Amino acid sequence: MDGQIHTNGCENFWSLLKRSIKGTYISVEPFHLFRYLDEHVYRFNNRKMTDGQRFLEAAASVFGNRLTFAALTGKHLPETC
């Protein structure tokens, strides 16, 4: 990036975010808004990549990392005998 930041870039980001929420997600709970915002920050910062390239980058970053049910939900599975 060349270090130049303009108001139009900020307006573009918020316009894309609002359009996505209204068109794709339809409704967003305020509690989860930061997650949608993180997704769009990633997409905006990598907007010169194709969808396929973004997918491959995201998939590569997941490789070797394990997400457990307890970590995902904040709950623990009941113990079975």
Contacts in CASP RR format, 6 or more apart in sequence:
PFRMAT RR
TARGET T0000
AUTHOR 0000-0000-0000
METHOD contacts of the structure
MODEL  1
MDGQIHTNGCENFWSLLKRSIKGTYISVEPFHLFRYLDEHVYRFNNRKMT
DGQRFLEAAASVFGNRLTFAALTGKHLPETC
13 40 0 8 1.000
13 44 0 8 1.000
16 40 0 8 1.000
16 44 0 8 1.000
17 36 0 8 1.000
17 37 0 8 1.000
17 40 0 8 1.000
20 36 0 8 1.000
20 40 0 8 1.000
21 28 0 8 1.000
21 36 0 8 1.000
25 36 0 8 1.000
28 36 0 8 1.000
42 54 0 8 1.000
43 54 0 8 1.000
46 53 0 8 1.000
46 54 0 8 1.000
46 57 0 8 1.000
49 57 0 8 1.000
69 75 0 8 1.000
69 77 0 8 1.000
70 76 0 8 1.000
70 77 0 8 1.000
END
